[in-house]
Amino acid sequence: MAKLPGNVLDRTYGRELRGETGDPDYWVAQEEYMRACVLRTSSVALDPELMSLTTFRTMIGHADYHVTGTLKDWDIFDALDRIQVSTLVLGGEFDECVPAHLADITERIPDSEHVTQPGAAHMGYLEEEPLRDAYVSLIQDFLARVEARACPNEATERAAPLAVAGALQRDGTAKNGVEA
């Protein structure tokens, strides 16, 4: 956040520390932060009917980069080594959860892989194309590799549906001239 233009760090975090979250510019700065670190290319609006600001504020606080809610002392870093399934730790180049932190998480999880998606922020699955397709492809590739290790003879059979799925647009129509 310190690298963001317009003194976003002080206008958000600083105001939170000073109890000035009622300042209208606090919310302007929050939007600037969200556009830089959470969702860079899409104009997706989160549906307030599907989320609870009360729950978020209780558990997190005003923002997830400065947790002041009930989860402020929740830390499972030392328990990550208990994860017993192949794990993809996926983040974006501009993610609020910075790549170095994701790499630390990956080091603690056995059989895990860290991928930083170029050009994306925290919500790569909501970014505009081609970032959204790249996000899905990263997951499909990871799953194909995991399945290939688990069932070497079936890997070839399973790769075909993934390739077909990757050739479809979100609405199910073919892309790049590939017929599904």
Backbone as JSON, one array per atom type, in Angstrom:
{
  "sequence": "MAKLPGNVLDRTYGRELRGETGDPDYWVAQEEYMRACVLRTSSVALDPELMSLTTFRTMIGHADYHVTGTLKDWDIFDALDRIQVSTLVLGGEFDECVPAHLADITERIPDSEHVTQPGAAHMGYLEEEPLRDAYVSLIQDFLARVEARACPNEATERAAPLAVAGALQRDGTAKNGVEA",
  "N": [[0.81, -1.19, 0.0], [2.02, 1.16, 0.6], [3.31, 1.86, -1.7], [1.38, 2.75, -3.4], [-0.04, 5.38, -5.37], [-1.03, 8.76, -4.42], [-1.1, 8.8, -1.65], [-2.49, 6.66, -0.44], [-2.12, 4.87, 1.64], [-2.01, 6.38, 4.09], [-4.48, 7.61, 3.85], [-6.24, 5.53, 4.14], [-5.45, 3.25, 6.0], [-4.11, 4.88, 7.9], [-6.19, 6.64, 8.61], [-7.9, 4.78, 9.72], [-6.48, 4.03, 12.02], [-6.55, 6.44, 13.35], [-9.21, 6.68, 13.86], [-10.87, 7.85, 11.94], [-12.7, 6.97, 9.99], [-15.09, 7.86, 9.03], [-14.69, 9.93, 7.34], [-15.32, 11.19, 4.12], [-13.32, 10.96, 2.14], [-11.93, 8.75, 2.96], [-13.37, 6.57, 2.0], [-13.14, 7.01, -0.73], [-10.41, 6.6, -1.03], [-10.35, 3.92, -0.25], [-11.65, 2.75, -2.44], [-9.71, 3.28, -4.41], [-7.64, 1.7, -3.45], [-8.87, -0.85, -3.63], [-9.15, -1.02, -6.44], [-6.49, -1.13, -7.18], [-5.38, -3.36, -5.84], [-7.19, -5.46, -5.43], [-9.19, -5.9, -7.44], [-8.43, -5.25, -10.52], [-9.07, -4.87, -13.31], [-11.75, -5.2, -13.89], [-15.19, -4.18, -13.82], [-16.86, -5.22, -11.99], [-19.4, -5.23, -9.65], [-19.77, -5.88, -6.28], [-22.4, -7.69, -4.91], [-24.47, -6.34, -2.57], [-26.57, -7.7, -1.41], [-25.74, -10.27, -1.23], [-23.76, -10.34, 0.59], [-22.55, -9.61, 3.88], [-22.1, -6.76, 5.54], [-22.05, -6.3, 8.23], [-21.17, -8.78, 9.28], [-18.61, -8.91, 8.05], [-17.37, -6.61, 9.16], [-17.45, -7.34, 11.86], [-15.87, -9.68, 11.97], [-13.51, -9.01, 10.51], [-13.05, -6.17, 10.46], [-12.63, -2.8, 9.37], [-11.17, -3.14, 6.99], [-9.47, -5.73, 5.16], [-6.71, -5.62, 5.08], [-5.87, -4.61, 7.42], [-6.57, -6.05, 10.04], [-8.89, -5.85, 12.55], [-10.97, -6.98, 13.78], [-12.73, -9.83, 15.21], [-11.1, -11.83, 14.21], [-8.51, -10.97, 14.44], [-6.42, -12.07, 15.96], [-6.26, -14.62, 15.03], [-4.43, -17.24, 13.8], [-3.09, -19.54, 11.7], [-0.72, -20.35, 10.7], [1.28, -22.05, 11.71], [0.01, -24.46, 11.52], [-0.3, -25.17, 8.92], [1.23, -27.18, 7.79], [-0.16, -29.47, 8.22], [-1.97, -29.87, 6.24], [-3.14, -32.16, 3.92], [-3.53, -32.57, 1.2], [-2.92, -32.05, -2.29], [-2.05, -28.76, -3.06], [-2.83, -25.65, -4.49], [-1.48, -22.55, -4.32], [-2.54, -19.64, -5.16], [-2.12, -16.46, -6.47], [-2.26, -12.97, -7.4], [-0.19, -10.77, -9.37], [-0.47, -8.15, -8.45], [-1.71, -8.53, -6.08], [-3.38, -8.08, -2.94], [-2.61, -9.8, -0.99], [0.47, -10.32, -0.84], [2.89, -11.69, -3.18], [5.24, -12.67, -1.87], [4.31, -13.37, 0.67], [2.49, -15.35, -0.01], [4.28, -17.2, -1.0], [5.58, -17.89, 1.38], [3.48, -19.2, 2.66], [3.16, -21.36, 0.93], [5.59, -22.72, 1.31], [5.13, -23.92, 3.73], [3.17, -25.81, 3.35], [2.91, -29.15, 2.59], [3.44, -30.71, -0.59], [2.62, -28.55, -2.25], [2.06, -25.8, -4.48], [3.09, -22.68, -5.65], [1.77, -20.05, -7.5], [2.04, -17.03, -9.16], [-0.07, -14.92, -10.75], [0.53, -13.08, -13.58], [-0.27, -9.64, -14.0], [-2.72, -9.73, -12.68], [-4.89, -9.09, -9.83], [-6.17, -9.58, -6.55], [-8.59, -10.97, -7.03], [-8.58, -12.81, -9.37], [-10.34, -14.41, -10.82], [-12.46, -12.77, -11.38], [-11.5, -10.82, -13.0], [-11.16, -8.96, -16.11], [-11.15, -10.42, -19.44], [-8.01, -11.08, -21.01], [-7.29, -12.1, -18.56], [-9.06, -13.49, -16.86], [-9.49, -15.96, -18.18], [-6.86, -16.89, -18.15], [-6.51, -17.28, -15.42], [-8.33, -19.38, -14.9], [-7.15, -21.31, -16.51], [-4.7, -21.72, -15.19], [-5.57, -23.05, -12.9], [-6.81, -25.3, -14.04], [-4.58, -26.5, -15.27], [-3.02, -27.12, -13.01], [-4.72, -28.95, -11.68], [-4.81, -30.98, -13.61], [-2.15, -31.85, -13.56], [-2.01, -32.84, -10.94], [-3.92, -34.88, -11.04], [-2.7, -36.49, -12.96], [-0.5, -37.46, -11.58], [-1.76, -38.95, -9.6], [-3.29, -40.85, -10.95], [-1.84, -42.23, -13.27], [-2.44, -43.69, -15.65], [-4.97, -42.85, -16.31], [-4.7, -40.2, -16.79], [-4.36, -39.19, -19.41], [-6.89, -39.67, -20.49], [-8.45, -37.97, -18.9], [-7.42, -35.48, -19.45], [-8.41, -34.67, -21.9], [-11.21, -33.78, -21.59], [-10.65, -31.49, -20.02], [-9.2, -29.94, -21.8], [-11.15, -29.46, -23.7], [-13.02, -28.07, -22.12], [-11.5, -25.83, -21.59], [-11.58, -24.66, -24.03], [-13.94, -23.36, -24.25], [-16.1, -20.52, -24.03], [-17.35, -18.48, -21.31], [-20.1, -18.56, -21.64], [-20.48, -20.98, -22.83], [-20.02, -21.19, -25.53], [-17.89, -21.95, -28.35], [-14.42, -21.01, -28.53], [-11.71, -19.43, -30.25], [-12.05, -20.83, -32.61], [-12.29, -23.52, -32.03], [-14.12, -26.41, -31.84], [-16.38, -27.73, -29.53]],
  "CA": [[0.0, 0.0, 0.0], [2.88, 2.34, 0.66], [3.73, 2.19, -3.06], [0.27, 3.28, -4.17], [-0.01, 6.85, -5.48], [-2.11, 9.49, -3.76], [-1.05, 8.6, -0.2], [-3.59, 5.76, -0.08], [-1.82, 4.25, 2.94], [-2.47, 7.25, 5.18], [-5.91, 7.92, 3.67], [-7.03, 4.37, 4.57], [-4.92, 2.69, 7.25], [-3.87, 5.97, 8.84], [-7.48, 7.1, 9.12], [-8.43, 3.74, 10.61], [-5.76, 4.14, 13.29], [-6.97, 7.68, 14.01], [-10.66, 6.67, 14.05], [-11.46, 8.81, 11.01], [-13.27, 6.24, 8.85], [-16.27, 8.56, 8.55], [-14.27, 10.92, 6.34], [-15.68, 10.72, 2.76], [-12.14, 10.6, 1.37], [-11.54, 7.4, 3.36], [-14.03, 5.64, 1.08], [-12.52, 7.23, -2.04], [-9.12, 5.91, -0.96], [-10.66, 2.49, -0.24], [-11.9, 2.37, -3.84], [-8.41, 3.3, -5.09], [-6.95, 0.5, -2.99], [-9.54, -2.01, -4.22], [-8.84, -1.05, -7.87], [-5.07, -1.44, -7.34], [-4.92, -4.6, -5.21], [-8.2, -6.5, -5.3], [-9.82, -6.16, -8.74], [-7.85, -4.18, -11.33], [-9.54, -4.64, -14.68], [-13.18, -5.45, -14.04], [-16.09, -3.24, -13.15], [-17.81, -6.04, -11.24], [-19.83, -4.68, -8.36], [-20.15, -6.94, -5.35], [-23.82, -7.57, -4.59], [-24.64, -6.22, -1.12], [-27.56, -8.67, -0.96], [-25.06, -11.56, -1.05], [-22.69, -10.2, 1.57], [-22.98, -8.97, 5.11], [-21.13, -5.81, 6.04], [-21.97, -6.51, 9.69], [-20.3, -9.94, 9.5], [-17.26, -8.52, 7.67], [-16.84, -5.68, 10.16], [-17.26, -8.06, 13.12], [-14.76, -10.62, 11.86], [-12.32, -8.41, 9.93], [-12.88, -4.75, 10.79], [-12.94, -1.97, 8.2], [-10.51, -3.63, 5.79], [-8.73, -6.95, 5.44], [-5.27, -5.38, 5.19], [-5.63, -4.19, 8.8], [-7.62, -6.79, 10.73], [-9.13, -5.37, 13.92], [-12.14, -7.69, 14.28], [-12.54, -11.03, 16.03], [-10.06, -12.68, 13.62], [-7.2, -10.31, 14.48], [-5.4, -12.93, 16.57], [-6.37, -15.96, 14.45], [-3.23, -17.51, 13.03], [-2.92, -20.98, 11.51], [0.52, -20.56, 9.97], [2.0, -23.22, 12.23], [-0.77, -25.67, 11.26], [-0.4, -25.4, 7.48], [1.9, -28.43, 7.43], [-1.11, -30.57, 8.41], [-2.78, -30.03, 5.03], [-2.72, -33.43, 3.33], [-3.93, -32.67, -0.19], [-2.18, -31.17, -3.18], [-2.6, -27.42, -2.87], [-2.37, -24.56, -5.34], [-1.54, -21.25, -3.67], [-2.62, -18.8, -6.36], [-2.34, -15.04, -6.23], [-1.98, -12.1, -8.53], [1.0, -9.9, -9.31], [-0.81, -6.95, -7.68], [-2.59, -9.02, -5.02], [-3.21, -7.52, -1.6], [-1.83, -10.82, -0.31], [1.64, -10.19, -1.71], [3.51, -12.95, -3.57], [6.2, -13.18, -0.86], [3.52, -14.01, 1.73], [1.97, -16.6, -0.58], [5.43, -18.13, -1.05], [5.75, -18.39, 2.75], [2.39, -20.16, 2.89], [3.48, -22.54, 0.12], [6.69, -23.44, 1.95], [4.63, -24.63, 4.91], [2.2, -26.83, 2.97], [3.51, -30.22, 1.78], [2.83, -30.93, -1.9], [1.92, -27.35, -2.7], [2.67, -25.06, -5.57], [2.73, -21.25, -5.64], [1.76, -19.4, -8.8], [1.63, -15.63, -9.18], [-0.61, -14.63, -12.07], [0.92, -11.75, -14.05], [-1.32, -8.69, -14.36], [-3.94, -9.88, -11.88], [-4.88, -8.68, -8.42], [-6.63, -10.61, -5.62], [-9.73, -11.72, -7.54], [-8.3, -13.11, -10.78], [-11.51, -15.03, -11.44], [-13.4, -11.72, -11.77], [-10.85, -9.86, -13.88], [-11.56, -9.0, -17.52], [-10.34, -11.28, -20.31], [-7.72, -12.51, -20.96], [-6.86, -12.5, -17.23], [-9.96, -14.51, -16.3], [-9.16, -17.24, -18.82], [-5.55, -17.32, -17.66], [-6.74, -17.75, -14.06], [-8.96, -20.7, -15.01], [-6.14, -22.22, -17.08], [-3.74, -22.07, -14.13], [-6.21, -24.05, -12.04], [-6.96, -26.53, -14.83], [-3.26, -27.12, -15.43], [-2.64, -27.69, -11.72], [-5.54, -30.15, -11.45], [-4.38, -32.02, -14.55], [-0.88, -32.41, -13.05], [-2.31, -33.62, -9.74], [-4.59, -36.11, -11.48], [-1.73, -37.32, -13.67], [0.31, -38.15, -10.57], [-2.61, -39.88, -8.85], [-3.79, -41.91, -11.84], [-1.06, -42.02, -14.5], [-3.08, -44.27, -16.83], [-6.19, -42.11, -16.61], [-4.39, -38.78, -17.01], [-4.62, -38.84, -20.79], [-8.33, -39.64, -20.68], [-9.02, -36.82, -18.2], [-6.91, -34.23, -20.02], [-9.25, -34.27, -23.04], [-12.31, -32.89, -21.18], [-10.12, -30.21, -19.57], [-8.86, -29.18, -23.0], [-12.42, -29.02, -24.29], [-13.57, -27.04, -21.24], [-10.69, -24.64, -21.77], [-11.88, -24.09, -25.34], [-15.27, -22.76, -24.21], [-16.32, -19.24, -23.37], [-18.18, -18.62, -20.12], [-21.47, -18.87, -22.03], [-20.5, -22.32, -23.4], [-19.72, -21.17, -26.95], [-16.49, -22.25, -28.65], [-13.56, -19.88, -28.79], [-10.52, -19.72, -31.07], [-12.38, -21.75, -33.69], [-12.27, -24.89, -31.55], [-15.46, -26.93, -31.59], [-16.43, -28.6, -28.35]],
  "C": [[0.85, 1.25, 0.0], [3.31, 2.78, -0.73], [2.61, 2.78, -3.9], [0.33, 4.8, -4.21], [-1.14, 7.48, -4.65], [-2.18, 9.26, -2.26], [-2.2, 7.72, 0.31], [-3.36, 5.13, 1.29], [-2.34, 5.11, 4.09], [-3.97, 7.51, 5.08], [-6.8, 6.74, 4.06], [-6.56, 3.93, 5.95], [-4.7, 3.77, 8.3], [-5.17, 6.48, 9.44], [-8.12, 6.05, 10.04], [-7.78, 3.85, 11.99], [-6.2, 5.38, 14.08], [-8.48, 7.73, 14.26], [-11.4, 7.62, 13.14], [-12.1, 8.14, 9.8], [-14.57, 6.88, 8.34], [-15.95, 9.62, 7.5], [-14.61, 10.41, 4.94], [-14.47, 10.31, 1.93], [-11.61, 9.23, 1.76], [-12.11, 6.39, 2.37], [-13.52, 5.8, -0.34], [-11.19, 6.47, -2.09], [-9.31, 4.4, -0.92], [-10.9, 1.99, -1.66], [-10.59, 2.31, -4.63], [-7.61, 2.05, -4.71], [-7.55, -0.75, -3.64], [-9.18, -2.13, -5.7], [-7.38, -1.44, -8.09], [-4.72, -2.86, -6.89], [-5.93, -5.74, -5.17], [-8.78, -6.87, -6.66], [-9.44, -5.02, -9.68], [-8.58, -3.88, -12.62], [-11.05, -4.74, -14.86], [-14.0, -4.39, -13.32], [-17.16, -4.01, -12.38], [-18.12, -5.34, -9.92], [-20.27, -5.84, -7.48], [-21.58, -6.67, -4.89], [-24.01, -7.5, -3.08], [-25.68, -7.18, -0.56], [-26.92, -10.02, -0.65], [-23.93, -11.48, -0.03], [-23.22, -9.46, 2.79], [-21.88, -8.06, 5.62], [-20.96, -5.97, 7.55], [-21.04, -7.67, 10.01], [-18.85, -9.58, 9.19], [-16.65, -7.63, 8.74], [-16.59, -6.38, 11.49], [-16.01, -8.93, 13.05], [-13.45, -9.95, 11.44], [-12.04, -7.01, 10.48], [-13.25, -3.94, 9.56], [-12.34, -2.53, 6.92], [-9.63, -4.83, 6.13], [-7.22, -6.77, 5.46], [-4.89, -4.94, 6.6], [-6.75, -4.8, 9.65], [-7.7, -6.32, 12.18], [-10.31, -6.11, 14.56], [-11.76, -8.93, 15.06], [-11.45, -11.96, 15.49], [-8.65, -12.1, 13.76], [-6.09, -11.17, 15.08], [-5.42, -14.36, 16.03], [-5.19, -16.19, 13.53], [-3.06, -19.03, 12.93], [-1.63, -21.31, 10.76], [1.24, -21.82, 10.42], [1.25, -24.53, 11.98], [-0.86, -26.0, 9.76], [0.25, -26.71, 7.05], [1.0, -29.64, 7.61], [-2.02, -30.79, 7.2], [-2.25, -31.25, 4.27], [-3.21, -33.64, 1.9], [-3.07, -31.73, -1.02], [-2.86, -29.8, -3.17], [-1.98, -26.43, -3.83], [-2.56, -23.26, -4.56], [-1.41, -20.22, -4.79], [-2.92, -17.36, -5.98], [-1.99, -14.25, -7.47], [-0.74, -11.25, -8.29], [0.75, -8.68, -8.43], [-1.71, -7.28, -6.5], [-2.32, -8.32, -3.7], [-2.48, -8.52, -0.7], [-0.58, -11.01, -1.18], [2.29, -11.55, -2.0], [4.49, -13.52, -2.54], [5.46, -13.88, 0.27], [2.95, -15.34, 1.23], [3.08, -17.64, -0.69], [5.7, -18.71, 0.34], [4.7, -19.44, 3.08], [2.73, -21.47, 2.18], [4.59, -23.38, 0.76], [6.22, -24.29, 3.12], [3.67, -25.77, 4.58], [2.9, -27.89, 2.12], [2.75, -30.34, 0.46], [2.01, -29.73, -2.36], [2.73, -26.64, -3.78], [2.18, -23.62, -5.5], [2.83, -20.71, -7.06], [1.28, -17.96, -8.61], [1.19, -15.31, -10.6], [-0.23, -13.21, -12.49], [-0.31, -10.9, -14.4], [-2.56, -8.72, -13.5], [-3.76, -9.32, -10.48], [-5.42, -9.86, -7.6], [-7.73, -11.5, -6.2], [-9.56, -11.99, -9.04], [-9.48, -13.7, -11.52], [-12.56, -14.01, -11.85], [-12.79, -10.69, -12.71], [-11.41, -9.98, -15.3], [-10.68, -10.01, -18.26], [-9.14, -10.48, -20.8], [-7.3, -12.99, -19.56], [-7.74, -13.59, -16.63], [-9.66, -15.88, -16.88], [-7.82, -17.78, -18.32], [-5.67, -17.89, -16.25], [-7.3, -19.17, -14.08], [-7.94, -21.71, -15.54], [-5.11, -22.64, -16.05], [-4.3, -23.16, -13.23], [-6.37, -25.37, -12.79], [-5.64, -27.25, -15.0], [-2.8, -27.79, -14.13], [-3.42, -28.98, -11.47], [-5.14, -31.29, -12.38], [-3.08, -32.67, -14.07], [-1.12, -33.28, -11.82], [-2.97, -34.94, -10.13], [-3.62, -37.04, -12.2], [-0.84, -38.08, -12.7], [-0.5, -39.23, -9.87], [-3.01, -41.08, -9.69], [-3.08, -41.78, -13.18], [-1.73, -42.57, -15.75], [-4.32, -43.5, -17.25], [-5.92, -40.66, -16.98], [-4.7, -38.35, -18.43], [-6.11, -38.75, -21.05], [-8.95, -38.4, -20.05], [-8.57, -35.51, -18.8], [-7.8, -33.75, -21.16], [-10.43, -33.4, -22.61], [-11.81, -31.53, -20.68], [-9.77, -29.34, -20.77], [-10.12, -28.65, -23.66], [-13.02, -27.91, -23.44], [-12.8, -25.74, -21.4], [-10.95, -23.95, -23.09], [-13.25, -23.43, -25.37], [-15.25, -21.41, -23.54], [-17.16, -19.5, -22.13], [-19.6, -18.99, -20.48], [-21.58, -20.23, -22.73], [-20.2, -22.35, -24.89], [-18.22, -21.4, -27.16], [-15.71, -20.97, -28.87], [-12.37, -20.35, -29.61], [-10.81, -20.76, -32.14], [-12.4, -23.21, -33.29], [-13.7, -25.31, -31.29], [-15.44, -27.88, -30.42], [-17.37, -29.77, -28.6]]
}
